Amino acid sequence: MIHKKKPKLAVWKFASCDGCQLSLLDCEEELLAVAGAVEIANFPEASRAVVGRTYDLSLVEGSITTPHDAERIHKVRRASKFLVTIGACATSGGIQALRNFKDVKEFISIVYATPAYIDTLNKSTPISDHVAVDFELRGCPINKYQLVEVLSAFLNGRKPVTPRHSLCIECKLKGNVCVMVAHGIPCLGPVTHAGCGSICPSYARGCYGCFGPKETPNTSALSAQWEKLGSSPISIKRAFRGFNAFADAFRKESELYEK
Amino acid sequence: MRSRTIKVDMLARVEGEGGLFVKIKNRSVVDVKLRIFEPPRFFEAFLRDRDFQEAPDITARICGICPIAYQMSSIHAMESACGVKIEGTLRELRRLLYCGEWIESHALHIYLLHAPDFLGYEDAIRMAKDYPDAVKQGLKLKKIGNDLVTFLGGREIHPINARVGGFYKAPTRKELMALVEPLKWAQEAAVETVKLVATFNFPDFEQDYEFVALRHPDEYPLCEGRLVSNRGLDIDIVDYEKHFEEQHIEHSTSLHSVHIGSGAYHVGPLARYNLNYDRLTPAARRAAETVKLGEVCKNPFKSIIVRSVETVFACEEALRIINQYEPPEKSYIDITPRAGVGYGCTEAPRGILYHRYRIDDSGNIKEAKIVPPTSQNQKIIESDLYQFVKNNMALSNDKLTWLCEQAVRNYDPCISCSCHFLKLHIEQE
């Protein structure tokens, strides 16, 4: 019998809130099983141990916002056989990409008394703007069951099953009454990537798009519907300028409502 | 060897990116830095010109570990700006949600981030090989906290149900009752946790801190109260910025906070416990008595015991709220924005989290200020390191480095919160 070496897993953080990597620790029931199937070789949030310098699978959280990180991501890529981005920051630049629409110098002076100490780039960009990415997992935060699916797919050499259709499909499957049609609540569901399990409509609120754009989203038709429901241009702009503001489809739609 | 450096480039088992640097020259500590290199994310800047109702969703993204703290501080601040106070069942539901976050965050820190230090393991997964039952108990405890947050908030990280004015949807009594049995188990497990962690070996290290926490007339503090300290501070949260200020330090992308006139101060479980021992619920107090913790604890390494006692409290308080729960008529109160300034200060698992917003009469945010617990503890962490290294020069570098990391982890620092990542680096000349 051949004993295969366990694949080595690394978790890397760039500009982010730590929530997506925390999702791995939030897999309370699966955590010890995951730890049995892979060797956790570099995961500072969970362990002070670092094993080796190359990794079979790297999970990357966070966006690129500093010159140092723009170099570090290349080192991560070189050290990794497979590189998977986890979450909205790594996949579309995250909430901090709101700086991309403004002058970052003004932002620095609002938050920090001594701007000269701060080294930052003008834009917050997704990992795929810098290096090749093997798979992108959506969400702010990611769905932990989808993360387990990605790990399981990787271990079995198959493609992860994470549908790219709209949130509406999940809502229908769940049996939710449509909040927009029945209650007139503005909802980003029709243009938003599935994956969360349509949480917001299940709690009587409209989707706010944390999984980013779905495949082929018709954002202008949705904006027109929001206008009919009485949404102001500024509130439509704000809706698309959320946690995936720099994702192409959302960015373009929000720019139509600029001023 | 006359000079020594203790250095940790990337501090593990903390939330966010930071390091630690200590320099020793001729047997005296000459420099201590808690380095924070978490990339700045500028929340206070991009909150400008957003709607007041968006603040809880946006500020939650500052931290994936304590999003509810951000939601609660921002919601209370917005309500204070609009002159509204939420009472009754909706207030109780907020406390319930916060209890869930305390349980999951404390269980995470106790079992996965801090206990491995005391037992000599690199991490909880390696610890699980020798202590499978303890780690499983910790994971289950954490899961019950997360289940409570998921049920009431929609999901464990960045929950979606809390809003300015209340909740998007309130649970039915029957739905909440399903949480009773797991929470009873959790309370027992938390009591066992207190007993377990009290058996650890603690470095003899008591410090004379100024502790700062909220204090409420009848409750162990979560969302409301006056700000008090063991040195006579007793103020309304509205006056926070008259007493505390943030300084921008070169080695940190997090701002250091100081008590004006007296310097460093200590926030978090130890501060809450020492200032509110008489407000603990009965089972929590019994648990503290069982292990002879006393009414005052000044050893930061023992914060793991205090966190466990607070976990007992959070379970007990959650059970009380659920047992008395009657669904509200409406899940939120409609709030019309008005121009003004609002303040919110709540007890995140790691200590007080202060928010201030100025909004206009359409509800647009014109100015935001956020002071997270970790930036308030940064100076105390550095002074602990200074003192600890001074007292323990005889130890080998490896041993001293690990203990320094542990001393930082005493504060469960959340560097993502303070903007920020932690790094330990001890240098000796």
Boltz contact constraints between the chains, C-beta under 6 A:
constraints:
  - contact:
      token1: [A, 15]
      token2: [B, 39]
      max_distance: 6.0
  - contact:
      token1: [A, 15]
      token2: [B, 41]
      max_distance: 6.0
  - contact:
      token1: [A, 17]
      token2: [B, 61]
      max_distance: 6.0
  - contact:
      token1: [A, 17]
      token2: [B, 63]
      max_distance: 6.0
  - contact:
      token1: [A, 17]
      token2: [B, 64]
      max_distance: 6.0
  - contact:
      token1: [A, 17]
      token2: [B, 416]
      max_distance: 6.0
  - contact:
      token1: [A, 18]
      token2: [B, 15]
      max_distance: 6.0
  - contact:
      token1: [A, 18]
      token2: [B, 64]
      max_distance: 6.0
  - contact:
      token1: [A, 18]
      token2: [B, 416]
      max_distance: 6.0
  - contact:
      token1: [A, 19]
      token2: [B, 64]
      max_distance: 6.0
  - contact:
      token1: [A, 19]
      token2: [B, 157]
      max_distance: 6.0
  - contact:
      token1: [A, 22]
      token2: [B, 64]
      max_distance: 6.0
  - contact:
      token1: [A, 26]
      token2: [B, 156]
      max_distance: 6.0
  - contact:
      token1: [A, 28]
      token2: [B, 139]
      max_distance: 6.0
  - contact:
      token1: [A, 28]
      token2: [B, 142]
      max_distance: 6.0
  - contact:
      token1: [A, 28]
      token2: [B, 143]
      max_distance: 6.0
  - contact:
      token1: [A, 35]
      token2: [B, 125]
      max_distance: 6.0
  - contact:
      token1: [A, 44]
      token2: [B, 10]
      max_distance: 6.0
  - contact:
      token1: [A, 44]
      token2: [B, 12]
      max_distance: 6.0
  - contact:
      token1: [A, 46]
      token2: [B, 123]
      max_distance: 6.0
  - contact:
      token1: [A, 47]
      token2: [B, 12]
      max_distance: 6.0
  - contact:
      token1: [A, 47]
      token2: [B, 122]
      max_distance: 6.0
  - contact:
      token1: [A, 47]
      token2: [B, 123]
      max_distance: 6.0
  - contact:
      token1: [A, 48]
      token2: [B, 12]
      max_distance: 6.0
  - contact:
      token1: [A, 48]
      token2: [B, 122]
      max_distance: 6.0
  - contact:
      token1: [A, 49]
      token2: [B, 122]
      max_distance: 6.0
  - contact:
      token1: [A, 65]
      token2: [B, 39]
      max_distance: 6.0
  - contact:
      token1: [A, 66]
      token2: [B, 39]
      max_distance: 6.0
  - contact:
      token1: [A, 95]
      token2: [B, 61]
      max_distance: 6.0
  - contact:
      token1: [A, 96]
      token2: [B, 41]
      max_distance: 6.0
  - contact:
      token1: [A, 98]
      token2: [B, 46]
      max_distance: 6.0
  - contact:
      token1: [A, 99]
      token2: [B, 42]
      max_distance: 6.0
  - contact:
      token1: [A, 107]
      token2: [B, 42]
      max_distance: 6.0
  - contact:
      token1: [A, 107]
      token2: [B, 45]
      max_distance: 6.0
  - contact:
      token1: [A, 110]
      token2: [B, 44]
      max_distance: 6.0
  - contact:
      token1: [A, 110]
      token2: [B, 45]
      max_distance: 6.0
  - contact:
      token1: [A, 111]
      token2: [B, 42]
      max_distance: 6.0
  - contact:
      token1: [A, 111]
      token2: [B, 44]
      max_distance: 6.0
  - contact:
      token1: [A, 111]
      token2: [B, 45]
      max_distance: 6.0
  - contact:
      token1: [A, 112]
      token2: [B, 248]
      max_distance: 6.0
  - contact:
      token1: [A, 113]
      token2: [B, 248]
      max_distance: 6.0
  - contact:
      token1: [A, 114]
      token2: [B, 248]
      max_distance: 6.0
  - contact:
      token1: [A, 117]
      token2: [B, 250]
      max_distance: 6.0
  - contact:
      token1: [A, 118]
      token2: [B, 40]
      max_distance: 6.0
  - contact:
      token1: [A, 120]
      token2: [B, 40]
      max_distance: 6.0
  - contact:
      token1: [A, 141]
      token2: [B, 157]
      max_distance: 6.0
  - contact:
      token1: [A, 141]
      token2: [B, 158]
      max_distance: 6.0
  - contact:
      token1: [A, 199]
      token2: [B, 154]
      max_distance: 6.0
  - contact:
      token1: [A, 199]
      token2: [B, 155]
      max_distance: 6.0
  - contact:
      token1: [A, 199]
      token2: [B, 160]
      max_distance: 6.0
  - contact:
      token1: [A, 200]
      token2: [B, 160]
      max_distance: 6.0
  - contact:
      token1: [A, 203]
      token2: [B, 154]
      max_distance: 6.0
  - contact:
      token1: [A, 203]
      token2: [B, 161]
      max_distance: 6.0
  - contact:
      token1: [A, 203]
      token2: [B, 168]
      max_distance: 6.0
  - contact:
      token1: [A, 203]
      token2: [B, 169]
      max_distance: 6.0
  - contact:
      token1: [A, 204]
      token2: [B, 168]
      max_distance: 6.0
  - contact:
      token1: [A, 204]
      token2: [B, 169]
      max_distance: 6.0
  - contact:
      token1: [A, 205]
      token2: [B, 168]
      max_distance: 6.0
